[in-house]
Amino acid sequence: PRIWNRMKTIPSSLSEGATVEEAERFNAAKIALRLRSVCILVWSIIVMLYFVSSYFGPRFSSEGSLLKSPEATMICECFFDVLSKVLFLVTIVDVHYAVFDPFARTERRLEELRQLMSAVWENSSDVIAISVRTGHNGGATTMLSPAFFGMGSGGGPKRRLSIDQ
């Protein structure tokens, strides 16, 4: 019952956020909740199998039944032990890629930086010019901020400049 309450409260108490740190914290909370759910499921199944094989099997099954066989008990316990390890491994690998993958983290940070610089670029009242050298022959490409096109005596924004201008 507590895990279901926790699953309901995490999305409302923690949003995906606007910054990379908030998004990473949200993803970490989701992954931790998934790991907790897998742990609860696996240990509940293992405890249930233990009680079925040690209490219900010997008391309520007939002689020679599969429930009285120690081999069947060992096979079921080993099967669910391996299954639990696979489920834990899948969750831990997801955690590893979500937290420690440097490329994904760098992409998230660069995307946040791009959004920030886009806001500065669009809303700055100063003229910003960025020049990039193109090729080995000394050519350059220059980008001008939108504030440049608002300058001038006409009061309105200038039209796009061509190479000749």
Beta strands, then each sheet from edge to edge (+ up, - down):
strand 1: 129-134
strand 2: 139-144
sheet 1: 1+ 2-
end
